[in-house]
Amino acid sequence: MNGEGKEMILVGDIGGTNTRLAVMEMDRDRFRFVAEQRFSSREETGLESVLDRFLAGSSHAVTRACFGVAGPVCSGRCETVNLPWVIDARQIARKLGLPQVGLINDLEANAWGIGELEDADIEVLNPGTEDPRGNRAVVSAGTGLGEAVIFRDESGSRPMGTEGGHSDFAPRNHIEMELLNYLLKKHGRVSVERVLSGRGLYDLYQFLRDTGKLEEPAWLAEQVRREDPPAVISRNALDGKSPICVQALDMFVSIYGAEAGNMALKVMATGGVYIGGGIAPRIIARLKEPVFMNAFTAKGRMKPLLQSMPVRVILNPKAALLGSARYAARM
């Protein structure tokens, strides 16, 4: 790449709910958004149809492209987990007239994007003591649960996506054991994503309601019926209007903190843990309360290690787009 030239990079963040596409101009290793559009993923038949709509009438001569997708990417191909899409990087490259196209896990894209964020894009939950040579972890709850690792060594940083969100949910106390039994009857198998996602928050609410632990008032039942249930639960919990919503969100935040702590231990994230996804910015007030960090650090003899790790929330919803651009620039 000519470091003094400009390139147009097509990037995408493909999730179970929304697909965001953008064209970014790269000038002297800096990125600038030129065009951007969001699509409802469930209303589209696949990435190629979304690209047709996005690029229709476009005058931008795209020179590189990369897409972050919510699902496992194997040999440049992905069958998305929360959508009936199959994405093949070679087909997309032919469609765009490019020699190659990057296709990476969406959490890997988020991890690549961390280096592009500004101070205002981050909320600190625990300052900790960052080891500049330490690994980092990214845990992001949204439509699903994504997890990624940023390995660091003498040569620099290398993000790597995982499918850790589909590992087994591990209850920590009696009420979570009851929750596991409830979800086993409902789903057959219970991954951690079954709990830490938008649908998972609704399942927590239903668990508290169906087991008679807390009452669902008629006005709340009507809101849940008419609107998006996770949004209703979050709103009423943050406003303190409903005990069942407060309890559901508190359980969600505690399990979120515990899973982030599990990930931090597995990769020795002394370089920091980043909480991403669409849910965290909307419940940031609750994440800043002690529940999250108490669960994060409650690891027995490992508590001092967890207390020393920086924990930050990614507020910028464009982190994955920025990361896809960075990945494309390095291809």
C-alpha positions as CSV (number, residue, x, y, z in Angstrom):
1,M,0.0,0.0,0.0
2,N,1.2,3.5,-0.8
3,G,1.2,5.1,2.7
4,E,0.7,8.6,1.1
5,G,-2.2,7.6,-1.0
6,K,-5.9,7.3,-0.2
7,E,-8.0,4.1,-0.4
8,M,-11.7,3.4,-0.2
9,I,-12.5,0.5,2.1
10,L,-15.9,-1.2,2.2
11,V,-16.6,-2.6,5.6
12,G,-19.5,-4.3,7.3
13,D,-20.7,-5.4,10.8
14,I,-23.2,-8.2,10.3
15,G,-25.2,-9.2,13.3
16,G,-28.4,-11.1,14.0
17,T,-30.4,-7.9,14.3
18,N,-28.7,-5.3,12.2
19,T,-26.2,-5.2,9.3
20,R,-24.2,-2.0,9.1
21,L,-22.2,-1.2,6.0
22,A,-19.9,1.7,5.4
23,V,-17.3,3.1,3.0
24,M,-14.3,4.5,4.7
25,E,-11.5,6.6,3.3
26,M,-8.1,5.7,4.5
27,D,-5.6,8.5,4.3
28,R,-2.2,8.2,6.0
29,D,-3.3,5.3,8.2
30,R,-6.4,7.2,9.4
31,F,-10.0,6.3,8.7
32,R,-12.9,8.6,7.8
33,F,-16.5,7.5,7.2
34,V,-17.7,8.5,3.7
35,A,-21.0,6.7,3.6
36,E,-22.8,4.5,6.0
37,Q,-26.2,2.7,6.2
38,R,-27.9,0.3,8.6
39,F,-30.2,-2.6,7.4
40,S,-32.5,-4.9,9.3
41,S,-30.7,-8.3,8.9
42,R,-33.9,-10.3,9.3
43,E,-35.6,-8.5,6.4
44,E,-32.7,-9.3,4.0
45,T,-32.0,-12.5,2.1
46,G,-28.2,-12.3,2.5
47,L,-25.2,-10.1,2.3
48,E,-25.1,-9.9,-1.4
49,S,-28.6,-8.3,-1.6
50,V,-27.6,-5.8,1.1
51,L,-24.5,-4.9,-0.9
52,D,-26.7,-4.3,-4.0
53,R,-28.8,-1.9,-2.1
54,F,-26.0,-0.1,-0.4
55,L,-23.8,0.3,-3.5
56,A,-26.6,1.2,-5.9
57,G,-25.7,4.5,-7.5
58,S,-22.5,4.7,-5.5
59,S,-19.6,6.6,-7.0
60,H,-17.0,5.3,-4.6
61,A,-14.3,3.1,-6.2
62,V,-13.8,0.5,-3.5
63,T,-10.2,-0.8,-3.3
64,R,-10.4,-3.1,-0.3
65,A,-13.2,-4.8,1.7
66,C,-13.7,-6.6,5.0
67,F,-16.8,-7.8,6.8
68,G,-17.2,-8.8,10.5
69,V,-19.9,-11.4,10.9
70,A,-21.6,-12.9,13.9
71,G,-20.7,-16.6,13.5
72,P,-17.7,-19.0,13.0
73,V,-15.6,-18.2,9.9
74,C,-13.9,-21.2,8.4
75,S,-11.8,-21.0,5.2
76,G,-13.4,-17.7,4.2
77,R,-16.9,-19.0,4.7
78,C,-19.6,-18.5,7.4
79,E,-23.0,-19.9,8.1
80,T,-24.4,-17.3,10.4
81,V,-25.7,-18.5,13.8
82,N,-28.6,-16.1,14.3
83,L,-29.5,-15.7,10.6
84,P,-30.1,-18.1,7.7
85,W,-27.3,-16.6,5.7
86,V,-24.2,-18.2,4.1
87,I,-21.4,-15.8,3.3
88,D,-18.5,-16.7,1.1
89,A,-15.6,-14.3,0.9
90,R,-14.6,-15.5,-2.6
91,Q,-18.1,-14.9,-4.0
92,I,-18.2,-11.5,-2.4
93,A,-14.8,-10.7,-3.9
94,R,-16.0,-11.6,-7.4
95,K,-19.1,-9.5,-6.9
96,L,-17.0,-6.5,-5.9
97,G,-14.3,-7.1,-8.5
98,L,-11.6,-7.4,-5.9
99,P,-8.8,-9.9,-5.7
100,Q,-9.7,-10.8,-2.1
101,V,-12.2,-9.8,0.7
102,G,-11.7,-10.1,4.4
103,L,-14.3,-12.1,6.3
104,I,-13.7,-12.3,10.1
105,N,-15.7,-13.0,13.2
106,D,-17.5,-9.9,14.4
107,L,-15.8,-10.0,17.8
108,E,-12.4,-10.2,16.0
109,A,-13.5,-7.1,14.2
110,N,-14.3,-5.4,17.5
111,A,-10.9,-6.4,18.8
112,W,-9.2,-4.9,15.8
113,G,-11.2,-1.7,16.4
114,I,-10.1,-1.1,19.9
115,G,-6.9,0.5,18.8
116,E,-8.9,3.0,16.8
117,L,-11.0,4.2,19.7
118,E,-10.7,7.6,21.5
119,D,-11.0,8.2,25.2
120,A,-14.6,9.3,24.8
121,D,-15.4,5.9,23.3
122,I,-14.6,4.1,26.6
123,E,-16.2,4.0,30.0
124,V,-13.9,2.6,32.8
125,L,-15.4,0.2,35.2
126,N,-12.1,-0.7,36.9
127,P,-8.9,1.2,36.3
128,G,-6.7,-1.7,37.3
129,T,-3.0,-1.7,36.4
130,E,-2.6,-2.5,32.7
131,D,0.3,-4.7,31.6
132,P,1.3,-3.2,28.2
133,R,2.5,-6.7,27.2
134,G,-0.5,-8.5,28.6
135,N,-3.3,-10.2,26.6
136,R,-6.7,-8.6,26.3
137,A,-10.2,-10.0,26.2
138,V,-13.4,-8.8,24.6
139,V,-16.9,-10.0,25.8
140,S,-19.9,-8.6,24.0
141,A,-23.6,-9.3,24.7
142,G,-26.2,-8.3,22.1
143,T,-28.4,-10.5,19.9
144,G,-25.9,-13.2,20.9
145,L,-22.8,-13.4,23.0
146,G,-19.4,-12.9,21.4
147,E,-15.9,-13.3,22.8
148,A,-12.5,-12.6,21.5
149,V,-8.9,-12.5,22.6
150,I,-6.1,-10.1,21.7
151,F,-2.8,-11.9,22.1
152,R,0.3,-9.7,22.7
153,D,4.0,-10.5,22.2
154,E,7.2,-8.8,21.1
155,S,5.8,-8.5,17.6
156,G,2.7,-6.6,18.7
157,S,-1.0,-7.5,19.0
158,R,-3.0,-10.2,17.2
159,P,-6.8,-10.4,17.7
160,M,-8.5,-13.8,17.5
161,G,-12.2,-14.5,17.4
162,T,-13.7,-17.4,19.3
163,E,-17.1,-19.1,19.7
164,G,-16.9,-19.0,23.5
165,G,-20.4,-17.6,23.8
166,H,-21.7,-21.1,22.9
167,S,-19.8,-22.8,25.8
168,D,-21.9,-24.1,28.7
169,F,-23.6,-21.8,31.2
170,A,-22.1,-22.5,34.7
171,P,-24.4,-21.6,37.6
172,R,-22.7,-20.2,40.7
173,N,-25.5,-20.4,43.4
174,H,-28.8,-22.0,44.1
175,I,-31.0,-19.5,42.2
176,E,-28.8,-19.9,39.1
177,M,-29.1,-23.7,39.5
178,E,-32.8,-23.3,39.5
179,L,-32.4,-21.1,36.4
180,L,-30.3,-23.8,34.7
181,N,-33.0,-26.4,35.3
182,Y,-35.7,-24.0,34.0
183,L,-33.7,-23.3,30.8
184,L,-32.8,-27.0,30.3
185,K,-36.5,-27.8,30.1
186,K,-37.1,-24.9,27.7
187,H,-34.0,-25.3,25.4
188,G,-32.5,-28.7,25.9
189,R,-29.0,-27.3,26.1
190,V,-28.0,-24.1,27.9
191,S,-25.1,-22.1,26.5
192,V,-23.9,-18.9,28.2
193,E,-25.4,-17.0,25.2
194,R,-28.8,-18.3,26.3
195,V,-28.5,-16.1,29.4
196,L,-26.2,-13.3,28.2
197,S,-28.1,-11.9,25.2
198,G,-31.3,-9.9,24.6
199,R,-33.3,-13.1,24.5
200,G,-31.4,-14.2,27.6
201,L,-32.6,-11.2,29.6
202,Y,-36.2,-12.0,28.6
203,D,-35.6,-15.7,29.7
204,L,-34.4,-14.4,33.1
205,Y,-37.6,-12.3,33.4
206,Q,-39.7,-15.3,32.5
207,F,-37.9,-17.5,35.0
208,L,-38.6,-15.1,37.8
209,R,-42.2,-14.9,36.7
210,D,-42.9,-18.5,35.9
211,T,-41.3,-19.8,39.1
212,G,-43.4,-17.4,41.2
213,K,-40.4,-15.6,42.6
214,L,-41.7,-12.2,41.6
215,E,-45.1,-11.0,40.3
216,E,-45.6,-9.6,36.8
217,P,-48.2,-6.8,37.1
218,A,-50.8,-6.4,34.3
219,W,-49.4,-3.1,33.0
220,L,-46.0,-4.7,32.6
221,A,-47.3,-7.8,30.9
222,E,-49.1,-5.5,28.4
223,Q,-45.8,-3.6,27.7
224,V,-43.9,-6.9,27.2
225,R,-46.6,-8.1,24.8
226,R,-46.7,-4.9,22.7
227,E,-43.0,-3.9,22.7
228,D,-39.5,-5.5,22.5
229,P,-39.3,-7.5,25.8
230,P,-35.6,-6.9,26.5
231,A,-36.0,-3.2,26.0
232,V,-39.1,-3.1,28.2
233,I,-37.2,-5.0,31.0
234,S,-34.1,-2.8,30.8
235,R,-36.1,0.4,30.8
236,N,-38.3,-0.5,33.8
237,A,-35.3,-1.8,35.7
238,L,-33.2,1.3,35.2
239,D,-36.2,3.5,36.1
240,G,-36.8,1.3,39.2
241,K,-40.5,0.8,38.2
242,S,-40.7,-2.9,38.5
243,P,-39.1,-5.4,41.1
244,I,-39.2,-8.2,38.6
245,C,-37.4,-6.2,36.0
246,V,-34.8,-4.9,38.5
247,Q,-34.1,-8.5,39.6
248,A,-33.9,-9.8,36.1
249,L,-31.4,-7.1,35.1
250,D,-29.4,-7.6,38.3
251,M,-29.1,-11.3,37.6
252,F,-28.0,-10.5,34.0
253,V,-25.4,-8.0,35.1
254,S,-24.0,-10.4,37.7
255,I,-23.8,-13.3,35.2
256,Y,-22.2,-10.9,32.7
257,G,-19.5,-9.9,35.3
258,A,-18.9,-13.6,36.1
259,E,-18.5,-14.6,32.5
260,A,-16.2,-11.6,31.8
261,G,-14.1,-12.8,34.8
262,N,-14.0,-16.3,33.4
263,M,-12.7,-15.1,30.1
264,A,-10.2,-12.9,31.8
265,L,-8.8,-15.9,33.7
266,K,-8.7,-18.1,30.6
267,V,-6.6,-15.7,28.6
268,M,-4.7,-14.0,31.5
269,A,-6.1,-10.6,30.4
270,T,-3.6,-8.5,32.3
271,G,-3.8,-6.0,29.4
272,G,-7.5,-5.4,30.1
273,V,-11.0,-6.7,29.5
274,Y,-13.4,-4.8,27.2
275,I,-17.1,-5.1,27.4
276,G,-18.7,-4.6,24.0
277,G,-22.0,-5.3,22.2
278,G,-25.2,-3.4,22.0
279,I,-26.5,-4.0,25.5
280,A,-23.7,-2.6,27.7
281,P,-24.0,1.1,26.6
282,R,-27.7,1.0,27.3
283,I,-27.3,-0.3,30.8
284,I,-24.0,1.4,31.7
285,A,-25.5,2.9,34.8
286,R,-26.1,-0.6,36.2
287,L,-22.7,-1.9,35.1
288,K,-21.0,0.9,37.1
289,E,-22.7,-0.3,40.3
290,P,-20.9,-2.9,42.4
291,V,-22.8,-6.0,41.1
292,F,-20.8,-6.4,37.9
293,M,-17.3,-6.0,39.4
294,N,-18.2,-8.1,42.4
295,A,-19.1,-11.0,40.2
296,F,-16.0,-10.3,38.0
297,T,-13.6,-10.6,40.9
298,A,-15.4,-13.4,42.8
299,K,-12.9,-16.1,41.8
300,G,-11.5,-17.3,45.2
301,R,-7.7,-17.2,45.3
302,M,-7.6,-15.4,42.0
303,K,-9.5,-12.3,43.3
304,P,-6.4,-10.1,43.6
305,L,-5.4,-11.0,40.0
306,L,-8.9,-10.0,38.7
307,Q,-8.9,-6.8,40.8
308,S,-5.7,-5.7,39.1
309,M,-7.2,-6.1,35.6
310,P,-8.5,-3.0,33.8
311,V,-12.2,-3.3,32.8
312,R,-13.6,-1.0,30.2
313,V,-16.9,-0.7,28.3
314,I,-16.9,0.1,24.6
315,L,-19.4,2.9,24.0
316,N,-18.7,3.5,20.3
317,P,-21.2,1.3,18.2
318,K,-18.8,1.6,15.2
319,A,-15.9,-0.3,16.8
320,A,-16.4,-3.3,14.5
321,L,-16.5,-1.2,11.4
322,L,-13.3,0.5,12.4
323,G,-11.8,-2.9,13.1
324,S,-12.8,-4.3,9.8
325,A,-11.2,-1.3,8.1
326,R,-8.0,-1.9,10.1
327,Y,-8.0,-5.5,9.1
328,A,-8.6,-4.7,5.5
329,A,-5.7,-2.2,5.5
330,R,-3.4,-4.9,6.8
331,M,-4.4,-7.6,4.3
